[in-house]
Amino acid sequence: MLTKVALIDPVAARGGSHHFYLFGQAKGLINHNIEVTLFTNSITKNPDIKNLNVYHYYKGIFDRKSNIIAGIFYLIGSIRSIFHAKFIGANICHYHLFHINILTVFDLFLSKLLGMKVVYTIHDVISNLEKNTQNKWLINFVLKFSDKILTHNHFSKQQIQDLFDYHDDDIGIIPHGNYIPFIKLEKNQEFSRQYLGISKNKKVLLFFGMIKRIKGLEILLSALEKVIKLHPDILLVIAGKTWEGNFKIYQEIIDKYNLNRFCIVRNKYIPSNDVNHYFAAADLVILPYKRISQSGVLMMAVSYQKAVLTSDLPPFKEVLSNDKTGFLFQSENIDSLANKIIQIFNEDELLKTVSEAGYELIDTAYNWNVIGEALKTQYLKL
């Protein structure tokens, strides 16, 4: 039987770069003769991928003052999407889970009621569970009734198995793909630095993305205080909006160590047209995370042909090899991070060698055609 897949995703472009993930997934599947239809929100532009049909049924679900009204609009979008999927003969509904609530249950049961299989790719469900443990039963209920659970790496798979009673075969691993087909490389670093107001003579570190406490920006700032003593030409660019609380705790560290002239802070949402300039301006992208399941920023940075320095958390180590395809430091260890930055900038050719090897890795092992084939294999087992 021909496999027809409905990607049903109300988040898409609303979730930072998540729409690129969906487009890559769709493209990889289509290249392996899977019929794909994407049902998403009204702010996500049609990617113009050959043989991909896109329907914007989720309208008016964001920035509502009333959660009840937003929920009603969500239900309308889901009903239209799921019934349309059934009408065109889809036999699989594939959802991406960032959280689970009663609306997730509605999508699950309507999809199953109409005779379609349900596949979930889990993103941040585990971290949400740990913040709200009373939802454990609901998460377990939804996952138990699905036909397949997918996640991005062995670490996340083990997390799910530790929290719930699942067999090894219940959970498949499909890696997060690269962003290469969807980004515009800005080759002129000097132009991008001028555009962003950064001196061409600086060695630029980039912390990019949503600023959350688990991402360890305070560790990077504390390490910077040590690094500038040996490399006073270092500049840290912080580009991203604060997720929880405000930027005050980080500004206090900047003030404490007199780091203001060594930092550029853009504590705001970064428009998509500016993203390429931030990566082009950087010499090294740093992800000092304290906890993570998988990282889109990692894939984004390496797709922009940048060397990446990350904490030695298992999800990062599944992708990067230290001093070969990336750089690693001991998680939450300020001295380890500072020493690693100093080592990198003491060895002139290291950045270029590692960035090239990292790019080659994700262009092959994390290519969407490779991922599409692996995902097709999972579908055919249903």
C-alpha positions in Angstrom: 0.0 0.0 0.0 1.3 3.5 -0.9 2.3 5.4 2.2 0.6 8.9 2.4 1.7 11.1 5.3 0.0 14.1 6.8 2.4 16.3 8.7 0.1 18.1 11.1 1.9 20.9 12.8 0.3 24.1 14.2 3.7 25.5 15.3 5.9 25.6 12.2 7.3 29.1 11.6 6.0 30.3 15.0 8.6 28.1 16.6 11.8 29.8 15.5 13.3 27.6 12.8 11.0 24.6 13.3 9.4 25.2 9.9 12.8 24.4 8.3 12.7 21.1 10.1 9.3 20.3 8.7 10.3 21.3 5.2 13.5 19.1 5.4 11.4 16.2 6.7 8.9 16.6 3.9 11.6 16.9 1.2 13.4 13.8 2.4 10.3 11.8 2.4 9.2 13.0 -1.0 12.6 12.0 -2.4 11.8 8.5 -1.2 8.4 8.3 -2.9 6.3 9.1 0.2 3.3 11.4 -0.6 3.4 14.2 2.0 0.9 16.9 2.8 1.7 19.6 5.4 -1.1 21.1 7.5 0.1 24.2 9.4 -0.6 27.7 10.5 -1.3 30.9 8.5 2.0 32.5 9.2 4.1 29.8 7.7 5.0 30.5 4.1 4.7 27.8 1.4 8.2 26.5 0.9 7.6 25.7 -2.8 8.9 22.1 -2.5 8.0 20.0 -5.5 5.1 17.6 -4.8 4.4 19.0 -1.4 0.9 20.4 -0.8 0.6 22.9 2.1 -2.7 23.9 3.8 -2.9 26.7 6.3 -5.8 25.6 8.5 -4.5 26.8 11.9 -5.5 30.5 12.0 -5.8 32.9 14.9 -4.3 30.5 17.4 -1.4 32.7 18.6 -1.3 35.9 20.8 -4.9 35.5 21.9 -5.8 37.1 25.3 -8.2 34.3 25.8 -6.9 30.7 25.9 -10.4 29.4 25.4 -10.8 31.3 22.1 -7.3 30.2 21.0 -8.3 26.6 21.9 -11.5 26.9 19.8 -9.5 28.1 16.8 -7.0 25.3 17.3 -9.8 22.7 17.3 -11.2 24.2 14.1 -7.7 23.9 12.5 -7.3 20.3 13.7 -10.7 19.2 12.5 -10.1 20.7 9.1 -6.6 19.2 8.9 -7.4 15.7 10.1 -10.6 15.3 8.0 -8.7 16.6 4.9 -5.9 14.1 5.6 -8.5 11.3 5.6 -10.2 12.6 2.5 -6.9 12.6 0.5 -6.1 9.0 1.7 -3.4 9.7 4.2 -2.7 6.6 6.3 -0.3 8.3 8.8 -0.6 11.5 10.8 2.8 12.7 12.0 2.9 15.2 14.9 5.7 17.0 16.6 5.3 17.2 20.3 6.7 20.1 22.3 4.1 19.8 25.1 1.1 17.6 25.8 -2.4 18.8 26.8 -6.0 18.0 26.2 -5.8 19.3 22.6 -3.1 16.7 21.9 -5.6 14.1 23.1 -8.2 15.4 20.7 -5.8 15.2 17.7 -4.9 11.7 18.7 -8.4 10.3 19.0 -9.8 12.0 15.9 -6.9 10.7 13.9 -7.3 7.2 15.2 -11.1 7.3 14.9 -10.7 8.0 11.2 -8.5 5.0 10.8 -5.1 6.7 10.5 -1.9 5.7 12.3 -0.4 8.3 14.7 3.4 9.0 14.8 4.9 11.4 17.4 8.4 13.0 17.2 9.2 14.1 20.8 11.1 17.4 21.2 10.8 19.0 24.6 8.1 16.9 26.3 10.5 15.5 28.9 11.7 18.9 30.2 8.0 20.0 30.3 7.2 16.9 32.3 9.8 17.7 34.9 8.3 21.1 35.4 4.8 19.8 35.7 4.9 16.2 37.1 1.2 15.9 37.4 1.0 15.7 33.6 3.0 12.4 33.6 -0.1 10.3 33.4 -1.4 12.4 30.4 1.9 12.1 28.6 2.0 8.4 29.2 -1.6 8.0 28.1 -1.0 9.8 24.8 2.2 8.0 24.0 0.7 4.6 24.8 -2.1 5.1 22.3 0.2 6.3 19.5 1.5 3.9 16.9 5.1 5.0 17.0 7.3 7.3 19.1 10.4 8.9 17.6 13.1 11.0 19.2 16.4 12.5 18.0 19.1 10.6 19.8 20.0 7.7 22.2 20.0 10.1 25.2 16.4 11.2 24.7 15.3 7.6 24.0 16.8 6.5 27.3 15.1 9.4 29.1 11.8 8.3 27.8 12.5 4.7 28.8 13.5 5.7 32.3 10.3 7.7 32.8 7.9 5.3 31.2 7.6 1.5 30.7 8.6 1.2 27.0 10.4 -1.5 25.2 13.5 -0.7 23.1 11.5 -1.3 19.9 8.7 1.1 20.9 11.0 4.1 20.3 12.8 4.9 17.1 15.7 7.4 16.6 15.5 9.9 13.8 18.2 12.6 14.1 17.6 16.3 13.7 18.6 17.2 10.2 20.7 20.1 8.9 19.5 23.5 7.7 21.7 23.6 4.6 18.9 23.6 2.0 17.1 26.5 3.7 19.7 29.1 4.7 21.5 31.8 2.8 25.3 31.8 3.5 26.8 35.3 3.9 30.4 34.8 2.8 31.5 38.3 3.5 32.3 38.4 7.2 33.4 42.1 7.1 30.1 43.1 5.6 28.1 41.3 8.2 30.1 42.8 11.0 29.6 46.3 9.6 25.9 45.6 9.3 25.8 44.5 13.0 28.1 47.2 14.2 31.0 44.8 15.1 34.6 45.7 14.6 36.4 43.7 11.9 39.4 43.3 14.2 37.6 41.4 16.9 37.5 37.6 17.6 33.8 37.1 17.9 32.1 34.5 20.1 28.4 34.0 19.4 25.7 32.9 21.9 22.6 32.6 19.8 18.9 31.7 20.4 16.3 31.8 23.2 18.0 32.6 26.5 16.9 30.0 29.1 18.5 29.3 32.4 19.3 25.7 31.3 21.5 27.2 28.5 24.2 28.4 30.9 24.9 31.9 29.7 26.1 32.8 33.2 28.8 30.2 32.8 30.0 31.7 29.5 30.0 35.2 31.0 32.1 34.1 34.0 34.5 32.3 31.6 34.8 35.4 29.5 36.2 37.3 32.4 39.2 34.9 32.4 39.6 34.7 28.6 39.9 38.4 28.0 43.0 38.6 30.2 44.9 36.6 27.5 42.8 37.6 24.5 41.6 41.2 25.1 40.4 41.3 21.4 37.6 38.8 22.2 34.0 40.0 21.8 30.9 38.1 22.9 27.7 38.7 21.0 24.5 37.6 22.8 21.7 37.4 20.3 18.3 36.2 21.5 15.2 36.9 23.6 15.0 36.0 27.3 12.6 33.1 27.8 12.1 33.2 31.6 12.5 36.1 33.9 14.6 38.9 32.5 18.2 39.6 31.5 19.0 41.2 34.9 20.9 38.2 36.3 23.2 38.2 33.3 23.7 41.9 33.3 24.8 41.7 36.9 27.6 39.4 35.9 28.6 41.7 33.0 28.7 44.6 35.4 30.5 42.7 38.1 33.4 41.8 35.8 33.4 45.0 33.8 32.5 43.1 30.6 30.4 45.7 28.9 33.0 46.6 26.4 33.6 42.9 25.6 29.9 42.2 25.0 27.2 43.1 22.5 23.8 42.3 23.9 20.8 42.0 21.5 18.2 40.7 24.0 15.4 40.5 21.5 13.9 38.3 18.8 16.3 38.1 15.9 14.5 38.6 12.6 15.1 35.8 10.1 16.8 38.2 7.6 19.4 39.0 10.2 20.3 35.5 11.3 22.8 34.8 8.5 24.7 38.0 9.5 25.1 36.9 13.1 26.6 33.6 12.1 28.7 35.2 9.4 30.1 37.7 11.9 31.1 34.9 14.4 34.4 33.1 14.6 33.1 30.6 17.1 29.6 29.6 18.3 29.3 28.6 22.0 26.5 26.5 23.5 27.4 26.3 27.2 24.1 24.4 28.0 23.6 22.7 31.4 20.8 20.4 30.1 19.5 19.6 26.6 17.8 16.8 24.7 18.8 18.0 21.2 19.8 21.4 19.8 18.6 23.1 16.6 21.1 25.9 17.3 23.9 23.3 17.0 22.7 22.2 13.6 22.1 25.8 12.5 25.6 26.9 13.4 27.3 24.0 11.7 25.1 24.5 8.6 26.4 28.1 8.5 29.9 26.5 8.4 30.9 27.6 11.9 32.9 25.8 14.5 30.9 25.1 17.6 32.0 24.8 21.3 29.5 22.9 23.5 29.3 21.4 26.9 30.1 17.7 27.0 26.5 16.6 27.5 25.6 13.3 25.9 23.3 14.7 23.1 26.2 16.9 22.0 28.7 14.1 22.2 26.5 11.9 19.9 27.0 14.5 17.2 30.5 16.1 17.8 34.0 14.7 18.3 36.2 16.9 20.4 38.8 18.9 18.3 37.6 17.1 15.2 34.1 18.1 14.2 33.5 20.4 17.1 34.9 21.4 20.5 33.7 20.2 24.0 34.3 21.4 27.5 33.3 20.0 30.9 29.7 21.0 31.5 29.1 23.8 34.1 32.9 24.1 34.6 33.9 27.8 34.1 37.7 27.0 34.0 37.2 24.3 31.5 35.2 26.6 29.2 37.7 29.4 29.6 40.7 27.2 28.9 39.0 25.7 25.8 38.3 29.1 24.3 41.9 30.1 25.0 43.2 26.9 23.4 41.1 27.5 20.3 42.3 31.0 19.7 45.9 30.0 20.4 45.9 27.6 17.5 45.3 29.5 14.3 44.3 26.7 12.0 42.1 24.8 14.4 38.9 26.8 13.8 39.1 26.4 10.0 39.8 22.6 10.2 37.1 21.9 12.7 34.4 24.0 11.0 35.1 22.2 7.7 35.0 18.8 9.2 31.8 19.6 11.1 30.1 20.9 8.0 31.1 17.7 6.1 29.6 15.6 8.9 26.2 17.2 8.9 26.0 17.5 5.1 26.3 13.7 4.9 25.1 11.9 8.1 22.5 14.6 8.9 21.3 15.1 5.3 17.5 15.2 4.9 17.7 12.5 2.2 19.3 10.1 4.7 16.8 11.1 7.3 13.9 10.7 4.9 15.0 7.1 4.1 15.3 6.3 7.9 11.9 7.8 8.5 10.3 5.8 5.6 11.7 2.7 7.2 9.9 3.5 10.5 6.6 4.1 8.6 6.8 0.8 6.8 7.0 -1.0 10.1 3.5 0.2 11.1 
